[in-house]
Amino acid sequence: MMDGIPRLGHGFRFQWEPAQNCHVLLYPEGMIKLNQSAGEILVRCDGQRDVAAIIANLEAAFSTRDLRPDVETFIAMAVDKRWLRLESATA
């Protein structure tokens, strides 16, 4: 189980891009166009909720269960790419 509070990495800005009709991550060198699932996860990575709360919120919003493996895999990939950073929930 992944712990921590994900927040946007330094140098990235997350926003809805009407011209692309999707969420994007902007950074000095360019833009990353996100699919709907990635956008739904990142919109919840507000620096306030821990990973468990994000998963619970997604499962409630989409009336589904068992999203933990997919959400944790995405967050781990996003941390590896420095899109997100995980902060201690006890800090």
C-alpha positions in Angstrom: 0.0 0.0 0.0 1.3 3.4 -1.0 1.5 6.1 1.7 1.9 9.8 1.5 0.2 12.9 0.1 0.8 13.4 -3.6 1.3 17.0 -4.9 2.4 18.4 -8.2 6.1 18.4 -8.8 8.1 21.6 -9.0 7.9 23.2 -12.4 4.7 21.6 -13.4 1.3 23.2 -13.8 -1.9 21.1 -14.1 -4.9 22.6 -16.0 -7.8 21.9 -18.3 -6.9 22.8 -21.8 -10.0 23.6 -23.9 -8.0 23.5 -27.2 -6.9 20.0 -26.4 -10.3 19.0 -24.7 -8.3 17.4 -21.9 -6.2 18.0 -18.8 -2.6 18.8 -19.4 0.6 19.2 -17.5 2.6 22.2 -18.5 6.3 22.6 -17.9 8.9 24.9 -19.2 9.9 22.6 -22.1 6.4 21.7 -23.2 3.1 20.0 -22.4 1.9 16.5 -21.5 -1.5 15.7 -22.8 -3.3 13.4 -20.2 -5.9 10.8 -20.8 -9.2 11.0 -18.8 -8.0 8.6 -16.1 -4.8 10.4 -15.5 -6.6 13.7 -15.4 -9.1 12.4 -12.8 -6.3 11.1 -10.6 -4.2 14.3 -10.9 -7.1 16.6 -10.2 -7.3 14.9 -6.8 -3.5 15.2 -6.1 -4.0 18.6 -4.4 -1.5 18.2 -1.6 -4.4 17.8 0.9 -5.5 14.1 0.4 -3.4 11.0 0.9 -3.4 8.2 -1.6 -6.1 6.2 0.2 -8.4 9.3 0.2 -7.8 9.8 -3.5 -8.7 6.2 -4.2 -11.8 6.3 -2.1 -12.9 9.6 -3.8 -12.4 8.1 -7.3 -14.2 4.9 -6.3 -17.2 6.9 -5.0 -17.2 9.4 -8.0 -17.3 6.6 -10.5 -19.3 4.0 -8.5 -16.6 1.4 -8.8 -14.2 -0.6 -6.6 -10.7 -2.0 -6.7 -9.0 1.0 -8.2 -6.1 0.8 -5.8 -3.7 -1.1 -8.1 -4.2 1.2 -11.1 -4.1 4.4 -9.1 -1.0 3.4 -7.2 0.7 2.3 -10.4 -0.1 5.7 -12.0 1.1 7.7 -9.0 4.3 5.7 -8.8 5.0 6.4 -12.5 4.1 10.1 -12.0 6.5 10.3 -9.1 9.2 8.6 -11.2 8.7 11.1 -13.9 8.7 13.9 -11.3 5.1 15.0 -12.3 4.2 14.4 -8.6 6.1 14.2 -5.3 4.9 12.3 -2.3 5.0 14.0 1.0 4.8 12.4 4.4 1.3 12.5 5.8 2.7 13.2 9.2 4.8 16.2 8.2 
